[in-house]
Amino acid sequence: MNRLFSKLLVLVLLGFASPTLLAAGKGTPSFYDRHVIFDNSQSDGGHGSSSGWLIAPSALELIDGTVPIETQHFVSPPNALKLSWKSAPGGAWEATIGITRRYARPFKFDGDALTFWCFSDSEITAANSPRVYLTDVNKHGTNAVTLVSGSERIPAGRWTQVKLPFTTIFDGSVKGTDDIQFEVRETLAVTFLQGLDDNEKHTLYLDDIQIRDIGSGDTTAPPAPGAVTVRGYERHFDVSWAPTAADDLLAYRVYRSWDAKTFEAIGTQQGSRSRFADFVGAPPRKAFYRVTALDLAGNESAPSPASTGASTRAFTDDELLTMVQEATFRYYWEAGHPVAGLAPEVLPGDSNLLALGGSGFGVMAMLVAAERGFVTRDAVAERILKIVRFLARADRFHGAWPHFLNGDTGKAVPFFGKYDNGGDLVETAFMIQGLLAARRYFDHDTEVEREIRDTVTRLWREVEWSWYRQTPDSDVLYWHWSPDHGFHINHPLIGWNETMIVYLLAIASPTHPVPAALYHTGWAGTSERHVRYRQYWSRTTAGNRYTNGGTWYGIKLDVGVGNGSDLFFTHFSYFGFDPRGIRDRYTNYFKNNRAITLINRAYGIDNPRGFVGYGADTWGLSAGVNTGGGRPLPRDDNGTINVMASLASMPYTPEESLAALKHYYRDLGAKVWGIYGFHDGFNQTQNWYEEVYMALNQAPITVMIENHRTGLLWELFMANPEIQPALDGIGFVKDEAAD
């Protein structure tokens, strides 16, 4: 099932995405994800993936119900957890360190013990030790055991590693009434709780909480990383290095020096990545860096050679835009699958679960990268060639690819259930949109670029758009078809949403077209079925006949349901399709998209639910990780800002989007920016900041900023000879009233 139509909303509508699937994901986790429960937190104050409670007279220090973050004592920089408690007679307390789980992020832990480092302000003995237990995704738990027992001690004033073998946790001296059903591989959380009631205050700093084998006795450090390269921007340094080759590589430790002499550990990066973003405040600053490698046993390598000095400086608006475009492009370049070249659906996540539509957007981001010199044209051509060769041998269903592909095999991944094992016409359209832009860009008479053009043309001609009408006389296109279940999902493509590009391409197809009239009877249809469909997902009658005419915050809306939409509706069909200066019988879509964007921003300023941070420079509701729904309505708003929503709206609202960009980068900084640019989103009310990226939400930033700056992708896509006749057939004409 496709998540794009408000993603999770569609899953609920169709009723076959289980909460367990969405929460736990499936697939192959990275080496880091198979072992690390906690090493540092993106949040200030309290750790966003923790919780706690207490019953007086016991005490437990919490910040808004979460475990506090400690920045002065740590093993893995830049922070640790602070567990501060008093166990009093008759009271109780618990503090839980959870794992941030989301769809497409699998955790399959490997190991025979729970380990963590701790630093105590006083000696911990069996008489004052807290207890600890684990729970899994099915809410099964282990026995609760004390951190120390008998004559054991955790000394005061120094870091000590605690190792709790699962044989100890499972086989406690006191047995329960049933066998323990806890599954180590499905671990979800570690909970510390009150032990004996000594009625004294204690503080224990916790870091590097892991599940791993403890019997290997490995004392050999991994090889040192290679040369370190540093680029200074306005508020941060981008640090990259030659990676270490080691089977048990867990993480890297990043060290900074202001004088090239004294280096301080300032950050930790998981071992699958060889880049780090270090925010240092207002410019100018000059710094030097070196990096070490750590294996699973905790052995640390010798340091890499120190970098040469780099400096930050004030950036112009154009330099900020270029910086953001390059960083978000890197998601597709550095995280691309080694066989397929396509990008993973989400990171952290299953790197083998490849998102077709998001990768189509990534193709367009790569064209921007070639044009702006982020990487060479030849390198981008080679990557695009890898992608189209993979797509040519991947599973297709009447020419349409599935939503997700297995990167190793090219087979369909029915991620959302058994009926999701066939073609996805919307994801296919997103990919074709990108490929057609690439076909125009790579116009040199070289072997590589000729093969790109020829392969794209063949893939484009092989899509059987007309098959997805379901019947020859259907007035609408359908989203899915399965070789085993046919059109069982039966999801019609009815606008207004992100699927306009499907109709444009289906009408433009040189081999399997649909009538231009289908745009009006399907996409913009007004039959009773169309009206019911719009009412069902929107729960409003406003705009249920495609056209709207309502006014919100003083802004008139021609087309759209309710007061607008998730902002990705205004992006995904318009990466290549240029809506400027033209209109169909319903509206000028550039103007309409601007109206929707301004309504979305006005909602953020109005902030009817009183969320922290919302305002003129913090706005943008759209589907993504942790969103409540994505539309500018109180019921679909949980306080999560989707960064792409405001930044990819740059062509429609250049001043307002640039103000948001500056605020995110200069004021929120490291909370919302990482190695692939801005994170998917953040929630200041929930204190939720996590370095997570989505294929569907990184490239739109690069692409739409470029369309604002030069119109590159619009020019490339619209130059394909099949597009203008399709628009003419639909009835698009020059908008004489266009600005």
Secondary structure as UniProt FT lines:
FT   TURN            4..7
FT   HELIX           8..14
FT   HELIX           19..24
FT   TURN            31..35
FT   STRAND          36..38
FT   TURN            48..49
FT   STRAND          50..55
FT   TURN            56..57
FT   STRAND          59..60
FT   TURN            64..65
FT   STRAND          68..70
FT   TURN            77..78
FT   STRAND          80..86
FT   TURN            89..90
FT   STRAND          92..98
FT   TURN            103..104
FT   STRAND          113..120
FT   TURN            126..128
FT   STRAND          131..136
FT   TURN            137..138
FT   STRAND          145..146
FT   TURN            150..151
FT   STRAND          160..165
FT   HELIX           166..170
FT   HELIX           184..186
FT   STRAND          187..193
FT   STRAND          201..212
FT   STRAND          228..232
FT   STRAND          236..241
FT   TURN            247..248
FT   STRAND          249..257
FT   STRAND          264..270
FT   TURN            271..272
FT   STRAND          275..279
FT   STRAND          286..295
FT   TURN            296..297
FT   STRAND          310..311
FT   HELIX           317..334
FT   TURN            338..340
FT   STRAND          346..347
FT   TURN            351..352
FT   STRAND          353..355
FT   HELIX           356..372
FT   HELIX           377..393
FT   TURN            398..399
FT   STRAND          404..406
FT   TURN            407..409
FT   TURN            415..416
FT   TURN            418..419
FT   STRAND          423..424
FT   HELIX           425..441
FT   HELIX           447..462
FT   HELIX           465..469
FT   TURN            472..473
FT   STRAND          480..482
FT   TURN            483..485
FT   HELIX           500..508
FT   TURN            516..517
FT   HELIX           519..523
FT   HELIX           528..538
FT   TURN            542..545
FT   STRAND          551..552
FT   TURN            553..554
FT   STRAND          555..556
FT   TURN            562..563
FT   HELIX           567..570
FT   TURN            571..576
FT   TURN            580..581
FT   STRAND          582..583
FT   HELIX           589..606
FT   TURN            608..609
FT   TURN            612..613
FT   TURN            616..617
FT   TURN            625..626
FT   HELIX           634..636
FT   STRAND          641..642
FT   HELIX           643..647
FT   TURN            648..652
FT   HELIX           654..662
FT   HELIX           663..668
FT   HELIX           669..671
FT   STRAND          673..674
FT   TURN            675..676
FT   STRAND          677..678
FT   STRAND          681..683
FT   TURN            684..687
FT   STRAND          688..689
FT   STRAND          693..694
FT   HELIX           695..709
FT   HELIX           712..718
FT   TURN            721..722
FT   HELIX           723..730
FT   STRAND          733..734
FT   TURN            736..737
//
